[in-house]
Amino acid sequence: MKWIMAVVLGAACAGPSVSSSRSTVQVQQPGRAERLQIGALEAYALEDGHLEVPNDGQLLGVGRPPGEVAALLAAAGLARDTIRLDIQCLLVKAGDRVVLFDTGMGEGSGADTGHLADSLARAKVAPSAVTDVFISHAHGDHVGGLVTKAGDLAFPAATIHLTAVEWAAVQASTDDESKRFVAVTAAKVSAFEPGAQVLPFVRAVATPGHTPGHSSYEIGAEPDKVFYTGDLVHHSVISVQRPAWSIQVDGAQPAAAAARQQALARLAAEHTRVFAVHFPFPGIGYVVPQGPGHVWKPASP
């Protein structure tokens, strides 16, 4: 399995967020940090950026007519012809531990991505202060920020946690990029078995399908825990309202769809707060029942 992100997403990065007229040009400063509480744990949603792809059936709703996907988007008040995926990471402070969940696309990845370092700075956290990095899976928009452009560890003091299944798949990759990635990160990797209680406040939840060892995470304790999705879901409308639809970047599409449907039903039934990596920033909210299915309801951090 090649660890880097699928080409369809890498090629889809939009241009800079610029609004212009003949007299003015306004550029939004990169990086946002939104504070939230997870019980007694202080946490931050950290913006890495966003991607935009055309609604052409190549990424989401594979095999569905674009008009059917467009109608679903329009009913939610979204554009019909493009699909936006935000990228955000989660930072959690617990005593002497500073824990980062996923690392975004990495510096220099695109005009609208790779802003994790700026967001960390807004949360007043230095990369050297991060003690643990939890990886949901080894796609480029989740592990791209682990290694700097110079080829060094971006979080040099951090232990890197991911499932043993996912790490084995990364190590088995034969492309040069994956080999370089393994060489830089291997000494810091601590692989765990799917579903393990990795830290007292972090439990892995096996959600395979997107990749062989994909893991979501439960952070904190009842009744305030947060469920970190990884790429179990991708879009706040399509993935939630049509979870059985195929996604091009799911490695095993039937397994991924089954995991997605089961998780959404459980999260709605238990009214669990969710941190969704690719939903509109800051990605905090709930999956709630509506009719025969579910919808996404954003919540204040």
C-alpha positions in Angstrom: 0.0 0.0 0.0 1.5 3.3 -1.0 1.2 5.6 2.0 0.7 8.8 0.0 -2.7 10.3 -0.7 -4.6 9.3 -3.8 -3.7 11.4 -6.8 -7.3 12.6 -7.3 -7.0 14.6 -4.0 -3.4 15.8 -4.5 -4.4 17.3 -7.9 -7.6 18.9 -6.5 -6.0 21.5 -4.3 -7.7 24.8 -5.0 -5.9 28.1 -5.4 -5.4 30.6 -2.7 -8.3 31.9 -0.7 -8.3 35.4 -2.3 -11.1 37.8 -2.9 -10.1 40.6 -5.2 -11.3 43.7 -7.0 -9.5 46.3 -9.1 -8.5 48.2 -5.9 -8.0 45.6 -3.1 -6.9 42.1 -2.5 -7.7 40.4 0.8 -6.0 37.2 1.8 -7.1 35.2 4.8 -4.3 34.5 7.1 -3.6 30.7 7.3 -4.3 28.6 10.3 -7.0 28.5 12.9 -7.2 27.0 16.4 -10.6 26.5 18.0 -10.5 25.5 21.7 -12.8 22.8 23.1 -13.1 20.8 26.3 -13.2 17.0 26.5 -14.1 16.6 30.1 -11.1 17.9 32.0 -8.9 17.8 28.9 -8.1 20.9 27.1 -8.2 20.4 23.3 -8.0 22.4 20.0 -9.3 21.9 16.5 -6.4 22.8 14.3 -7.0 23.9 10.7 -4.7 22.4 8.1 -6.6 23.7 5.1 -9.1 22.3 2.6 -9.5 20.6 -0.8 -12.0 21.1 -3.5 -12.9 18.5 -6.1 -15.5 18.5 -8.9 -18.7 16.7 -8.4 -18.0 14.3 -11.3 -18.4 10.9 -9.5 -14.7 10.3 -9.3 -14.3 10.7 -5.6 -17.5 10.6 -3.6 -20.7 8.9 -4.8 -18.7 6.7 -7.2 -21.1 5.1 -9.7 -23.9 7.5 -8.8 -25.1 10.1 -11.4 -23.6 13.5 -10.7 -27.1 14.9 -10.8 -28.1 12.7 -7.9 -25.2 13.9 -5.8 -25.8 17.5 -6.9 -29.4 17.3 -5.7 -28.3 16.0 -2.3 -25.8 18.8 -2.0 -28.3 21.5 -3.1 -30.8 20.3 -0.6 -28.2 21.0 2.1 -27.6 24.5 0.7 -24.2 23.6 -0.8 -22.8 24.1 -4.3 -23.9 21.5 -6.8 -20.8 21.3 -9.0 -18.0 21.1 -6.4 -17.3 19.2 -3.2 -15.2 20.7 -0.4 -13.3 18.7 2.1 -11.8 20.6 5.1 -8.7 19.1 6.8 -8.3 19.6 10.6 -6.3 17.9 13.2 -7.0 17.5 16.9 -4.7 18.6 19.7 -5.3 17.3 23.3 -3.4 18.4 26.5 -3.5 15.9 29.4 -1.0 16.6 32.2 2.5 16.3 30.8 1.2 14.9 27.5 0.5 17.0 24.4 -1.2 14.7 21.9 -1.8 15.4 18.2 -4.3 13.3 16.2 -3.1 13.2 12.5 -0.8 15.8 11.0 -2.4 17.2 7.8 -0.9 17.5 4.4 2.5 18.9 5.4 4.3 22.1 4.7 4.5 23.3 1.1 1.7 20.9 0.0 -0.5 23.6 -1.5 -1.9 27.1 -1.2 -4.9 25.9 0.8 -3.3 23.1 2.8 -0.3 22.5 5.0 -1.2 25.2 7.7 -1.0 22.9 10.7 2.2 24.7 12.0 0.4 28.0 11.9 -2.6 26.6 13.7 -0.3 25.0 16.4 1.3 28.4 16.9 -2.1 30.0 17.4 -2.7 27.3 20.1 0.6 28.4 21.6 2.1 24.9 21.2 5.6 24.4 19.7 6.2 21.3 17.6 8.9 20.2 20.0 6.3 20.1 22.8 4.2 17.4 21.2 4.7 14.1 23.1 2.4 11.8 21.1 1.1 11.7 17.5 -1.8 9.3 16.8 -2.3 8.4 13.1 -5.7 7.2 11.9 -4.1 5.9 8.7 -1.2 6.4 6.3 -2.7 8.7 3.6 -0.9 11.9 2.8 -3.4 14.3 4.2 -3.0 12.5 7.6 0.7 11.8 7.7 2.1 14.4 5.4 2.9 16.7 8.3 5.0 14.1 10.1 8.1 14.9 8.1 9.4 18.3 7.1 10.4 19.4 3.6 14.0 19.0 4.7 13.3 15.3 5.6 13.4 15.7 9.4 10.8 14.7 12.0 8.3 17.6 12.4 7.6 16.5 16.0 11.0 15.2 17.2 10.0 14.3 20.7 6.8 12.5 19.8 6.0 8.8 19.8 4.0 8.0 16.7 1.1 5.6 17.3 -0.7 3.7 14.6 -2.1 0.2 14.3 0.3 -2.7 13.6 -1.7 -3.6 10.5 -1.3 -0.1 9.1 2.4 0.1 9.9 3.0 -3.3 8.3 1.3 -2.1 5.1 3.4 1.1 5.1 6.6 -0.9 5.5 5.6 -3.3 2.7 5.3 -0.4 0.2 8.1 -0.4 -2.3 7.9 3.1 -3.8 10.8 5.5 -2.9 8.5 8.0 -1.1 7.2 5.3 1.3 10.8 4.0 1.9 12.0 7.5 2.8 9.0 8.0 5.1 9.7 4.7 6.9 13.3 5.5 7.3 12.6 8.8 9.0 9.8 7.7 11.3 10.5 4.0 12.1 12.5 4.7 15.3 9.6 6.7 16.8 6.7 4.4 15.8 4.9 2.5 18.5 2.4 0.2 16.8 -0.7 -1.1 18.7 -3.2 -3.8 18.0 -6.6 -2.6 16.6 -9.0 -1.6 19.4 -6.3 -1.2 22.0 -6.5 1.2 25.0 -3.3 3.1 24.0 -3.3 5.8 26.7 -5.6 6.2 29.7 -7.6 8.7 27.8 -7.2 7.3 24.2 -8.9 4.1 23.0 -8.5 2.9 19.5 -11.6 1.9 17.6 -10.9 -0.5 14.7 -12.6 0.9 11.5 -10.9 -0.9 8.7 -11.9 -0.6 5.0 -10.6 2.8 4.1 -7.1 1.3 4.6 -6.3 -2.2 6.1 -5.5 -0.8 9.5 -7.6 2.4 9.7 -8.3 3.4 13.2 -10.7 5.9 14.8 -10.3 7.0 18.4 -12.3 7.6 21.5 -10.8 10.4 23.5 -11.7 11.1 27.1 -14.4 9.4 29.2 -18.2 9.2 29.4 -20.2 11.4 29.3 -17.8 13.8 27.7 -15.8 11.6 25.3 -15.2 12.6 21.7 -15.1 10.2 18.8 -12.3 11.0 16.3 -13.4 9.8 12.9 -10.2 9.7 10.8 -11.4 8.9 7.3 -14.4 6.8 8.4 -16.4 9.6 6.9 -15.4 12.3 4.4 -18.3 14.7 3.7 -20.8 16.1 6.2 -23.7 15.5 3.8 -22.8 12.7 1.4 -21.0 10.4 3.9 -23.7 10.9 6.6 -26.8 10.9 4.5 -25.7 8.3 2.0 -23.1 6.1 3.9 -23.5 3.2 1.6 -22.3 5.2 -1.4 -18.8 4.2 -2.6 -15.7 6.4 -2.1 -12.9 6.1 -4.6 -10.1 6.3 -1.9 -11.6 3.5 0.2 -9.3 0.6 -0.3 -12.0 -2.0 0.4 -15.2 -0.2 -0.4 -17.8 -2.7 0.9 -15.9 -3.0 4.3 -15.6 0.8 4.5 -19.3 1.3 3.8 -20.2 -1.3 6.4 -18.0 0.3 9.0 -19.3 3.7 8.2 -23.0 2.7 8.6 -22.4 0.8 11.8 -20.4 3.7 13.4 -23.0 6.3 12.4 -25.8 4.3 13.8 -23.9 3.8 17.1 -22.8 7.5 17.4 -26.4 8.7 16.8 -27.9 6.2 19.3 -25.3 7.1 22.0 -25.4 10.8 21.2 -21.6 10.9 21.1 -19.8 14.1 20.3 -17.8 13.7 17.1 -14.6 15.3 15.7 -14.8 14.8 11.9 -11.5 15.4 10.1 -13.0 16.5 6.8 -16.2 18.2 7.8 -16.5 22.0 7.9 -14.1 23.5 10.4 -13.9 23.0 13.3 -15.5 19.6 12.6 -17.3 19.2 16.0 -20.8 18.0 16.2 -23.3 15.1 16.4 -24.8 12.5 14.1 -28.5 12.7 14.7 -31.4 10.6 13.3 -33.6 12.0 10.6 -36.2 9.9 8.9 -34.7 6.6 7.9 -31.2 7.8 8.2 -29.0 10.5 9.8 -27.7 14.0 9.3 -24.8 16.0 10.7 -25.5 18.7 13.3 -22.5 21.0 14.0 -22.0 22.0 17.6 -20.1 24.7 19.4 -16.7 23.6 20.6 
